[in-house]
Structure formats: structure tokens, C-alpha cells
Amino acid sequence: MTAADPPPSRYDGRMPYRQCGKSGVKLPLLSLGCWHNFGGDTPSSEQTDMIKTSFDGGITHFDLANNYGPPYGSAEHNVGKILKDLPRDELLVSSKAGYDMWHGPYGQGGSRKHLLASLDQSLKRTNLEYFDIFYSHCFDSNVPLEETLTALDTAVKQGKALYVGISSYSTKQTKEAVEACKNLNLVVPIIHQPNYSMLNRWVEQDLLDLCGDQGLGVIAFCPLFQGLLSDKYLDGIPPNCRFSLPLSPLRKNEVNEQNLTGHS
């Protein structure tokens, strides 16, 4: 399909696209994060329907990380199998590394060793030649920041990522990262992915302003606070919800009367 052909219905204007900071990338207003719903041994029909329905609606960005699942790695494996049926040049696929992924001293963190090894593993699981955005998933105080940023720079120079980003960095850490990239002539992150929702608004203190000043886009993870801000919890805690999982990402102190009802 070329620009001379009629555009697919997914580009009929229902989904707006926004410039990502000062980069040339445009992100859909909504992206599909694949943290807890895409695990398992093989892709399920529900997972396939979620991705293809999203794409049909103009959602072109699919967000992963090395340890998404469960089990770790399975989300990349499953999503990769589904995405192979979609036009790659119409997709923006991101992944991350930094949190725990495998045992031993190199299985997590911000070292060059971990980030680049994890990147290669993630590309193999997804069966992709490159990621559109590769993130440092978290700040690592035990590793020189310059080492982490140089690893991201290498990912781009090796052709394994088009852009890089950071996630869960504080305002101070973000400022230091951008300044270090500029001073060392490294690829500068185009995006920050913080935890941001009505129940977690820390980024409004100064991170959003800093990213705006530095030309970074911002994309939230957990905008529905793990589903707590959806209609699932209007009548209390439902059965078979994310909170009932053995290793639930929702902490017990977060599922309280104030968050469920808005009354303290």
C-alpha cells in the first residue's frame, strides 16, 4: 500500500496523533501497554483481538519490556507473534530493560552489560530487527549514569533502536541524564515514561515542566492505576480482578476506601 492508495479506516481521524517532544515521532493519543495482559505460553485469541482491534482503531504504538508477562519475556514473545501479521512500518514498538530479568549479577540494572544483552534478547523474542524506542526502565544508582546513557547510544548506533527513552527517573535524574547526553554528544532521550494517574500525580510537581523545557515527550504508564480508576471497582473489589492475583501489582494499601469511593 502506498500514499496513492485510499487510506485505511484506522486513519479516518478518530485517533489523533501528537508530536513526541521535539522529535519527529508522532504518538497516538492512546497507546497499548502490554505489561500484565499478554503473558502465557502462546498468544491467546483475546490478546490477538486486543492488538488487532487497537490497530484498527488507529493505535499504532505497542509498549513492552523485557520482563513483561508473566512469566518474564512471554509478553514480548506473544506480542511479537501477533505483530508479524501487521505492517511493521505503520507500527511503533518499544521495549525496556533495567528491572530484574534473569539470575546473576548481570540480570538487571543499568550497566552496559545488562542493557545491551537484554536488548538482543528482546529483539529475538519479538522477532523484530529493531525497536522504535528502547528505554532505560529505571535509574540505577550503582552504575555511572554515563554508562547507562552510552549503552542507549550504542543501541541506536547499532541499528537496534531508532530512539531511546527513560522511565521512572526522578526530575533530578532526568535533568542530569539530558545534560550528560548533550555534554557527551550522545543520543538524547526523546521520551520519559513515568507512573502517572489521578491517584499518582507526582510528575505535576516539576517533571512535566522539565520535560517540556528539554523537549522530551511524556507518556504515562498505569494511567488507570492498575484498573482501580476503571468501572470495575465501583461496587467494591470484584472477583478475578488484578488485585486478586497472587503477585498483584496493586498494593494492599492502595486498594483502600478513599481510592475506591473517593471518601476518606
Backbone torsions as a table, in degrees:
resi	resn	phi	psi	omega
1	MET	NA	135.3	179.2
2	THR	-121.6	174.6	179.9
3	ALA	-65.4	-15.7	177.8
4	ALA	-77.4	-18.2	179.2
5	ASP	-83.2	157.1	175.6
6	PRO	-58.7	138.9	-178.4
7	PRO	-69.0	146.3	175.3
8	PRO	-63.0	158.4	-177.5
9	SER	-63.4	-21.2	179.9
10	ARG	-65.5	-17.4	179.4
11	TYR	-108.0	35.2	-177.1
12	ASP	-88.0	7.2	177.4
13	GLY	101.3	-7.3	178.7
14	ARG	-64.4	-37.1	-178.1
15	MET	-105.0	112.2	175.0
16	PRO	-77.1	155.1	178.3
17	TYR	-122.6	140.2	-177.1
18	ARG	-120.0	144.8	176.4
19	GLN	-65.8	135.4	179.4
20	CYS	-89.7	95.7	-178.7
21	GLY	59.3	-134.4	179.6
22	LYS	-97.9	8.7	180.0
23	SER	-80.4	175.7	176.4
24	GLY	-88.5	0.6	-176.1
25	VAL	-81.4	137.0	172.2
26	LYS	-110.8	130.0	178.8
27	LEU	-107.9	144.5	174.5
28	PRO	-65.9	154.7	179.6
29	LEU	-57.7	-33.7	175.7
30	LEU	-119.4	136.5	173.5
31	SER	-117.9	161.1	178.9
32	LEU	-105.7	111.5	174.7
33	GLY	-87.3	141.1	-170.8
34	CYS	-116.7	39.1	-173.9
35	TRP	-69.3	-61.6	-169.3
36	HIS	-113.9	0.1	-174.6
37	ASN	-111.5	7.4	-173.9
38	PHE	-127.6	23.5	177.7
39	GLY	-82.7	-173.4	179.5
40	GLY	106.1	171.9	-175.6
41	ASP	-73.1	-36.0	-178.9
42	THR	-139.9	157.7	178.9
43	PRO	-63.4	134.5	177.3
44	SER	-89.3	163.9	177.8
45	SER	-63.0	-32.7	178.9
46	GLU	-67.1	-41.7	177.8
47	GLN	-62.9	-43.5	178.7
48	THR	-62.4	-43.7	179.7
49	ASP	-64.0	-39.5	-179.9
50	MET	-61.0	-46.1	-177.1
51	ILE	-71.1	-45.3	-176.4
52	LYS	-71.3	-35.1	175.7
53	THR	-67.2	-39.9	177.0
54	SER	-60.2	-47.3	-178.8
55	PHE	-63.4	-40.9	178.4
56	ASP	-62.3	-25.8	178.9
57	GLY	-90.4	5.1	177.4
58	GLY	97.9	2.8	175.6
59	ILE	-80.0	110.4	-175.6
60	THR	-106.5	-5.4	-176.0
61	HIS	-109.7	124.5	179.2
62	PHE	-123.5	122.7	-169.1
63	ASP	-109.4	127.9	-177.1
64	LEU	-128.6	176.2	167.3
65	ALA	-152.4	161.6	-176.0
66	ASN	-58.3	-36.0	-174.0
67	ASN	-102.2	17.1	175.5
68	TYR	-71.7	144.3	-179.0
69	GLY	-178.9	-119.6	-6.8
70	PRO	-80.1	162.0	-6.9
71	PRO	-73.7	168.8	-179.0
72	TYR	-50.8	136.7	176.9
73	GLY	88.7	-20.1	-173.6
74	SER	-70.6	-31.4	178.7
75	ALA	-64.5	-43.6	177.7
76	GLU	-61.5	-41.8	179.9
77	HIS	-62.1	-47.9	-176.6
78	ASN	-70.6	-45.7	-179.9
79	VAL	-63.7	-38.8	177.9
80	GLY	-59.3	-40.2	179.1
81	LYS	-65.0	-36.8	-179.4
82	ILE	-73.8	-41.3	-176.1
83	LEU	-68.1	-20.6	-178.4
84	LYS	-62.8	-19.8	178.7
85	ASP	-89.0	-0.8	-179.1
86	LEU	-109.8	155.9	-178.6
87	PRO	-70.4	113.6	-173.2
88	ARG	-57.7	-37.7	-175.8
89	ASP	-75.1	-3.9	173.8
90	GLU	-103.3	5.5	-177.2
91	LEU	-112.6	150.2	170.0
92	LEU	-123.5	109.1	-175.1
93	VAL	-112.5	128.8	-179.9
94	SER	-121.9	152.7	172.8
95	SER	-145.5	175.0	-171.4
96	LYS	-146.6	163.0	173.3
97	ALA	-150.2	149.6	178.6
98	GLY	152.7	-44.0	177.0
99	TYR	-77.6	172.3	-175.2
100	ASP	-58.0	134.5	-178.8
101	MET	-134.1	-45.6	176.6
102	TRP	-140.2	165.9	-176.1
103	HIS	-73.5	158.5	177.6
104	GLY	99.3	174.1	-172.9
105	PRO	-70.7	-13.3	-175.7
106	TYR	-109.2	9.4	-173.8
107	GLY	-86.2	0.2	177.8
108	GLN	-160.8	171.1	173.8
109	GLY	105.2	-173.6	-174.3
110	GLY	-105.6	16.6	-178.4
111	SER	-72.9	156.7	174.8
112	ARG	-58.6	-41.0	-179.9
113	LYS	-56.5	-50.6	-176.8
114	HIS	-70.7	-47.8	-172.9
115	LEU	-61.9	-45.3	-176.7
116	LEU	-76.2	-33.6	175.0
117	ALA	-67.0	-41.6	179.5
118	SER	-65.7	-39.3	177.9
119	LEU	-59.0	-45.7	179.0
120	ASP	-62.3	-41.2	178.3
121	GLN	-63.2	-42.8	-178.1
122	SER	-65.3	-40.7	177.3
123	LEU	-63.7	-38.1	178.7
124	LYS	-66.8	-42.2	-179.4
125	ARG	-65.9	-40.8	-178.0
126	THR	-82.6	-12.9	-177.0
127	ASN	60.3	38.3	177.2
128	LEU	-108.8	153.6	176.7
129	GLU	-82.8	-24.9	-178.7
130	TYR	-159.5	159.7	168.6
131	PHE	-101.8	145.3	176.0
132	ASP	-70.3	-38.7	175.5
133	ILE	-134.7	130.3	173.9
134	PHE	-118.5	126.7	-173.3
135	TYR	-105.8	147.0	155.7
136	SER	-80.3	112.5	-169.5
137	HIS	-70.9	-23.3	-178.7
138	CYS	-162.1	154.1	177.3
139	PHE	-74.3	139.2	179.9
140	ASP	-120.4	106.8	-177.2
141	SER	-71.3	-11.8	-179.4
142	ASN	-91.5	-1.3	-178.3
143	VAL	-124.4	135.4	176.0
144	PRO	-54.7	132.3	-178.9
145	LEU	-56.3	-36.6	-179.5
146	GLU	-62.0	-32.5	178.8
147	GLU	-67.5	-43.7	178.0
148	THR	-61.1	-46.8	-176.7
149	LEU	-68.9	-34.3	177.2
150	THR	-67.0	-35.5	176.4
151	ALA	-63.7	-41.8	177.1
152	LEU	-63.0	-41.3	178.0
153	ASP	-60.4	-41.6	179.0
154	THR	-62.9	-38.6	179.6
155	ALA	-58.1	-40.0	178.8
156	VAL	-72.0	-44.0	-176.8
157	LYS	-68.1	-25.3	175.7
158	GLN	-83.1	-4.4	-179.8
159	GLY	78.9	15.8	-178.7
160	LYS	-95.0	-8.7	174.6
161	ALA	-148.8	143.9	176.7
162	LEU	-86.9	-36.1	-179.7
163	TYR	-139.4	166.5	176.5
164	VAL	-128.8	159.2	179.1
165	GLY	-145.5	174.7	176.0
166	ILE	-128.9	153.5	-178.8
167	SER	-138.1	138.9	175.6
168	SER	62.3	26.2	172.1
169	TYR	-85.7	140.9	175.7
170	SER	-69.9	172.4	178.2
171	THR	-60.6	-45.0	-179.6
172	LYS	-62.9	-44.3	-179.9
173	GLN	-65.3	-36.9	178.4
174	THR	-65.2	-45.3	179.2
175	LYS	-60.1	-45.0	-179.4
176	GLU	-64.7	-38.4	-179.0
177	ALA	-65.4	-46.2	-178.9
178	VAL	-64.7	-43.4	179.7
179	GLU	-63.2	-40.8	-179.9
180	ALA	-64.9	-41.5	178.5
181	CYS	-60.8	-43.5	-179.6
182	LYS	-67.1	-41.1	-178.4
183	ASN	-68.8	-33.6	-177.5
184	LEU	-96.1	2.7	-179.5
185	ASN	59.8	43.8	177.8
186	LEU	-100.9	162.8	174.4
187	VAL	-60.4	127.0	-177.1
188	VAL	-88.7	135.4	176.1
189	PRO	-56.1	141.6	178.4
190	ILE	-99.3	-7.4	-170.8
191	ILE	-154.9	149.0	173.9
192	HIS	-121.6	135.1	178.1
193	GLN	-117.6	95.5	178.9
194	PRO	-100.5	163.3	170.5
195	ASN	-75.7	118.5	-172.8
196	TYR	-149.7	124.5	176.1
197	SER	-159.9	179.8	177.0
198	MET	-60.6	-24.8	-179.1
199	LEU	-99.4	-0.8	179.5
200	ASN	-146.4	88.4	-168.6
201	ARG	-111.3	27.0	-174.6
202	TRP	-60.0	-29.6	-175.3
203	VAL	-67.1	-18.8	-177.5
204	GLU	-73.7	-14.6	-179.3
205	GLN	-64.5	-51.8	179.2
206	ASP	-159.7	-10.2	-177.5
207	LEU	-67.1	-43.3	-178.9
208	LEU	-61.0	-41.9	178.6
209	ASP	-63.6	-42.7	-179.8
210	LEU	-63.0	-46.2	-179.6
211	CYS	-62.0	-40.1	177.0
212	GLY	-61.6	-43.7	-179.6
213	ASP	-65.4	-35.6	-175.2
214	GLN	-92.2	-3.8	177.1
215	GLY	83.4	20.3	176.8
216	LEU	-92.8	138.3	169.5
217	GLY	-76.7	162.6	178.2
218	VAL	-130.7	129.4	175.9
219	ILE	-129.5	128.2	-174.4
220	ALA	-83.8	143.1	162.8
221	PHE	-108.8	154.2	-175.1
222	CYS	58.3	44.6	179.5
223	PRO	-65.1	-22.6	176.0
224	LEU	-101.9	16.2	177.1
225	PHE	50.2	56.0	179.6
226	GLN	58.8	29.8	177.9
227	GLY	93.9	-9.3	-177.0
228	LEU	-66.0	-25.6	179.2
229	LEU	-93.0	4.6	174.7
230	SER	-87.8	-178.7	-179.2
231	ASP	-81.4	0.7	-178.2
232	LYS	-64.4	-28.9	-172.4
233	TYR	-106.3	15.2	-178.1
234	LEU	-64.4	-29.7	-179.4
235	ASP	-110.6	30.1	-178.9
236	GLY	101.3	-165.6	-177.1
237	ILE	-84.0	115.2	-177.6
238	PRO	-79.6	159.9	175.2
239	PRO	-70.8	153.2	176.2
240	ASN	58.7	31.5	178.0
241	CYS	-94.9	174.2	-177.9
242	ARG	-62.6	-31.8	-179.4
243	PHE	-64.9	-25.2	-177.0
244	SER	-84.4	-4.8	179.8
245	LEU	-66.1	144.9	179.3
246	PRO	-55.2	-41.3	178.6
247	LEU	-113.5	57.7	-175.0
248	SER	-64.8	135.1	174.6
249	PRO	-71.9	-13.5	175.2
250	LEU	-84.9	122.8	179.1
251	ARG	-80.0	148.2	-177.0
252	LYS	-58.7	-36.9	-178.6
253	ASN	-72.6	-13.2	178.6
254	GLU	-84.4	-27.3	179.4
255	VAL	-91.6	76.5	-176.5
256	ASN	-120.5	175.6	-175.5
257	GLU	-60.0	-40.8	-178.5
258	GLN	-65.3	-43.5	-178.9
259	ASN	-72.1	-30.0	-180.0
260	LEU	-79.5	-35.5	-173.8
261	THR	-117.0	-16.4	-175.9
262	GLY	85.2	3.8	178.9
263	HIS	-114.7	135.3	-180.0
264	SER	-88.1	NA	NA
